[in-house]
Amino acid sequence: MNTNGTGVESLELIVVVAVGVLAMGWLSRRTGLSEPLLLLGAGCLAGLTPPFAGFALSPEVVLFLFLPALLYWEALTSSVREIRNNFRSIALQATGLVLATAVAVAAVAKAMPRRILTVLRAESLLNDGTALVLLAVTIEVVTDERPFSWSGTALAFVESYVGGIVIGVAIALLLIPVRRRLPAPLLHSALSVATPFLAYLPAELLHVSGVLAVVTCGLVTTRFGPRVIGSDARIQAIAFWEVASYLLNGALFILVGIQLPATVRALTSVSLAQAAIAACAVSVAVFGTRLLWFYSVPYLVRFLDRRPQQRDRRITAPQRLPLAWAGMRGAISLAAALTVPAVTAEGHVVEQRDAVVLITAVVIVVTLTFLGPTLPTVVRRARFPEDEVKTAELILSRCHMSSAALRALPELAQRFGVPEAATLRMAQDIEDRMAPAPGSTRCRESVRRLELALLQVKRDTLRDLRDTGRIDDIVLRTVQEVLDVEEVRLGRKAHDAAAEASQDDPARS
């Protein structure tokens, strides 16, 4: 990041961002206001103060530090099977919708130079790998001053797309034997942190899509991870990524907000009113294209594909609205706009670059302001049915795991010399978890609360032993880890019980 100042100013920026993320997160939960908007507002207030007046958000920091980490976590928490089952819809939205939105955005910005228009067309879905690939290709056309060629551009697009996927798969597969040989959970977690950058950097050095490399690497890791990553390492890595992704997302919105005042001051190629009108038009074009897409293309596909399995996946018209509504722009959009070069390879100034940056920033604010806060209402009115398939698969997995454990229990108990009484208790516990008695949700909740209360008694006793000097802090932390894992397990039981209660009582869900 360039703060146009000293290291002290960089430290101040880190402190401001960290405090802002925590404060706005707390305020959002207290008031119910949109957290991204609060983060943007806090950033704008900071950007109006003298210490941050010269702040400039470096696109390299976002694209090389923030983006790989955020995309990798999203990939790790995705379902490979659902992606495969819905690949056609995903592919259409990741390519056709991006290009259609780009054309629509171009139609509202005819006053812009043609080359800048090409960049602006990619603004719509810059968080998506396809749009970032398109952006990189168009920037290359701008900077190299070469004649535009449909065939050359299409070839560059395909090379970047396919190259990124190949590198992502290769990195993920190469890391599998490494993960098998790592002796400690801490090393697994360290490798997990390094993985998105190990996928992103080679792809960028080879001038292919680093975004798609990271996403593909994450999806492949999700597929093979359970075979090569132990439970301790997985718990540690998940905890890290949950905190890191929250902080990175929040920091991006604050950094965008800090830059907004400077972006307005830097506007010289067009008037502020013209930029605002163009930004509103682009926002309408982005949302309108998504709306048109989701209420036209799926019906065309439905007309062409009448297979029974496709009919089962159809959704109603009201349920399509949230898909169209979820078109908010994020901080990655601004970072991508900032990658538009100021001059071409021959030294010519790229006109109206400042307008592109400001328009993108305003589109972020407009879409977050009007689409973000209303999205929960749109989702509720869509009345999506309960995911019965997920519930059935949860029950299936628990029953099969418990049945397998019961079959293996006698042999394993004999191998490890476990007394028969203890083996019987363990078998009874497995059976209770496999088939809980109907109508016993309240009883199980009471038992869970009792277990939590007993855990607190254990914690108090452990702390008293440490405070009186009878055990060391190291011993406290060792025992405390065991209690923490047990508390996490009880928290998951509460979540499962709440899910069962909502399914038993549709009025509550």
Disulfide bonds with the S-S distance in Angstrom:
none
